Amino acid sequence: MHRSAGGFRKRFLSCAVLSIALGMLPLDALADVVFHDDVVISGREIALKAETKGTFLFRGGEIVEFFVDGKPVGKSLSGGDGVAFKRFVPSKEGLYKIRVRSGKASDSGVLLALRKKSRVVCIDVEGGLSEGMFFEKVHPGSAKAVRTICKRYPVVFLQTGLAGVRTLKSWLKKNNFPELPVLAWRGGEVFGEIHQGGLVIKAVVGRPDVVNSAREYKPLAFSFHPLENGESVEDWDEIEKRLR
């Protein structure tokens, strides 16, 4: 009897899902590990954080090995929520390159260590560096401006839209932006964490809702959209000049 290609694909996917649920397919091939970038105070003990994931859910009880600037700093076991922590003390200021490995899966990211009360510039990737909702092109002059601002202030990027952190990092690298921490905005929670961590939010660049969510910390605020509490700007040259 003739069967359509669409029907075959549906049956194949159903069988695959069932096989995974019954343990008939090797989950190791579908496992993943994710490292979370961070910005911290140098000289303080912090917890490097990684998550171990399966196809659909977090996976607990997985061994995660942590590397800092290419050197192993130890292993940790992920809990029931899939999160693994490793204590580490960034002895000096600067950017540390972190890699995590669990089984055959690995991921990499960065840790930015700063002195207490450093003034940080936060930039919304979707709302400040790209034009359009789907990263059609780079906002003119943004990569150059970010590199200049980095010479004056520490900079962190914010993930504020639907694109995942890995997608953003790939886009940033492709478009010649410096390698910097990419932190999840989470409706503004990130600003509270930065403030409570002992840092000062110098400026925020991005969509109005992103900028407004940091209002209580009184940063300089810039947006390429109409903005009530801050400055609406036309280009990155204006922002670069204001952050001299």
C-alpha positions in Angstrom: 0.0 0.0 0.0 1.3 3.5 -0.9 2.2 5.7 2.0 2.9 9.5 1.8 6.3 11.0 2.8 4.5 13.2 5.3 2.8 10.3 7.0 6.1 8.4 7.2 7.9 11.4 8.8 5.2 11.7 11.4 5.4 7.9 12.3 9.2 8.1 12.4 9.2 11.0 14.8 6.6 9.4 17.0 8.7 6.2 17.1 11.9 8.2 17.9 10.2 10.0 20.8 8.8 6.7 22.1 12.2 5.0 21.8 13.8 7.8 23.8 11.2 7.6 26.5 11.7 3.8 26.7 15.5 4.1 26.8 16.0 2.4 23.4 18.1 5.3 21.9 21.4 6.4 23.4 20.6 9.7 25.2 24.4 10.5 25.4 24.2 11.5 21.8 21.4 13.9 22.6 22.8 15.4 25.8 24.1 18.9 26.0 25.9 21.2 28.5 25.5 25.0 28.7 27.8 27.5 30.4 26.4 30.8 31.7 28.5 33.9 31.3 28.8 36.2 34.3 30.3 39.5 35.5 31.7 39.5 39.0 34.1 41.2 41.5 37.7 40.1 41.3 39.2 38.5 44.4 35.9 37.1 45.6 34.9 33.5 45.5 32.2 32.9 42.9 30.3 29.9 41.5 30.8 29.0 37.8 27.5 27.7 36.6 26.7 25.1 33.9 23.5 23.2 33.0 23.2 19.7 31.7 20.3 19.0 29.4 18.7 16.2 27.5 16.5 16.3 24.5 13.5 17.7 26.4 14.5 18.1 30.1 17.4 19.0 32.3 19.5 16.0 33.3 20.8 15.7 36.8 23.6 13.5 38.1 25.9 14.4 35.2 29.6 15.1 35.8 30.7 18.5 34.5 34.4 19.4 34.2 35.3 23.1 34.3 38.3 24.8 32.5 39.5 28.4 33.0 41.8 29.8 30.3 42.5 26.3 29.2 43.4 24.9 32.6 41.2 22.4 34.5 39.8 23.7 37.8 37.8 20.7 38.9 34.6 18.7 38.4 31.1 18.9 39.8 27.9 16.9 39.7 24.7 18.5 38.4 21.8 18.4 40.7 18.2 17.3 40.0 17.6 20.7 38.3 20.5 20.0 35.9 22.7 22.8 37.4 26.4 22.2 38.3 28.5 24.7 40.2 32.2 25.0 40.7 33.8 27.4 43.1 36.4 29.7 41.7 38.3 32.9 42.7 39.1 35.3 39.8 42.4 36.7 41.3 42.7 39.6 39.0 40.5 41.9 36.8 39.9 40.9 33.2 38.2 38.5 30.9 38.5 34.8 31.7 37.6 32.2 29.0 35.6 29.3 30.4 34.9 25.9 29.0 32.7 23.2 30.4 32.5 19.5 29.3 30.1 16.8 30.2 30.5 13.5 28.4 30.9 14.2 24.7 29.2 17.6 25.0 31.0 20.9 25.7 30.3 24.6 25.7 32.4 27.8 26.2 31.8 31.3 27.5 33.4 34.1 29.4 33.7 35.5 33.0 34.3 39.2 33.3 36.0 40.1 36.7 36.0 43.8 37.7 36.9 45.8 40.7 34.1 46.8 43.1 32.0 49.8 42.0 33.2 49.6 38.4 30.8 51.4 36.1 29.3 48.9 33.6 27.6 49.7 30.2 24.8 47.2 29.3 23.8 46.8 25.6 20.7 45.1 24.4 21.9 43.1 21.4 18.5 42.9 19.7 17.5 46.4 20.5 20.8 48.2 20.1 23.2 46.3 17.8 20.9 44.8 15.1 18.4 46.4 12.8 15.1 44.5 12.4 13.7 41.6 14.5 15.6 38.8 12.7 19.2 40.2 12.7 19.0 41.2 9.0 21.9 43.6 9.4 24.1 45.3 11.9 23.3 48.8 13.2 25.8 51.1 11.4 28.8 52.0 13.4 27.8 49.7 16.4 30.8 47.4 16.3 33.3 50.3 16.2 31.5 52.2 18.9 31.4 49.2 21.2 35.1 48.7 20.8 35.7 52.3 21.7 33.4 52.2 24.7 35.2 49.1 25.9 38.4 51.1 26.3 36.6 53.4 28.8 34.1 51.1 30.5 33.4 47.4 31.0 30.6 46.3 28.6 28.1 43.4 28.8 25.6 42.3 26.2 22.0 41.5 27.0 19.9 38.8 25.5 16.4 40.3 25.5 14.5 38.5 22.7 13.7 35.0 21.5 17.1 34.3 20.1 19.2 32.1 22.4 22.6 33.0 23.8 24.5 30.8 21.4 22.7 32.3 18.4 23.6 35.8 19.7 27.2 34.9 20.3 27.5 33.5 16.8 26.0 36.6 15.3 28.3 38.9 17.4 31.4 37.0 16.4 30.4 37.0 12.7 30.0 40.8 12.8 33.3 41.5 14.5 32.0 42.5 18.0 34.4 42.0 20.9 34.0 38.8 22.9 32.1 39.9 26.1 29.6 38.3 28.5 26.1 37.8 27.1 23.7 37.9 30.0 19.9 37.1 30.0 17.9 40.2 30.7 14.9 38.3 32.3 12.7 41.4 32.4 15.2 43.5 34.2 16.4 41.0 36.9 19.9 41.2 35.5 20.2 44.8 36.6 19.4 44.0 40.2 22.0 41.2 40.2 24.7 43.5 38.8 23.8 46.2 41.4 23.7 43.7 44.3 27.0 42.3 43.1 28.7 45.6 43.9 28.9 47.1 40.4 27.4 50.4 39.1 25.2 50.5 36.0 26.7 53.4 34.1 24.5 53.2 31.0 21.9 51.0 29.2 21.4 51.0 25.4 18.4 49.2 23.9 14.6 49.1 23.5 12.6 51.4 25.7 11.3 48.5 27.9 14.8 47.3 28.5 16.1 50.7 29.4 13.1 51.5 31.6 13.6 48.3 33.6 16.9 49.7 34.9 15.4 53.1 35.8 15.8 52.7 39.6 19.6 52.4 39.2 19.7 55.8 37.4 21.9 54.9 34.5 22.4 57.0 31.4 19.7 55.6 29.0 19.9 55.5 25.2 17.5 54.1 22.6 16.9 54.3 18.9 13.2 54.5 19.7 11.2 57.3 21.4 12.1 57.3 25.0 10.5 59.1 27.9 13.2 58.6 30.5 16.5 58.9 28.6 17.9 60.0 25.3 16.5 59.0 21.9 19.4 58.9 19.5 19.9 58.6 15.8 23.2 56.7 15.6 26.0 55.1 17.6 28.2 58.2 17.2 25.9 60.0 19.6 26.2 57.3 22.2 29.9 57.0 21.8 30.3 60.8 22.4 28.1 60.7 25.5 30.1 57.9 27.0 33.5 59.6 26.7 
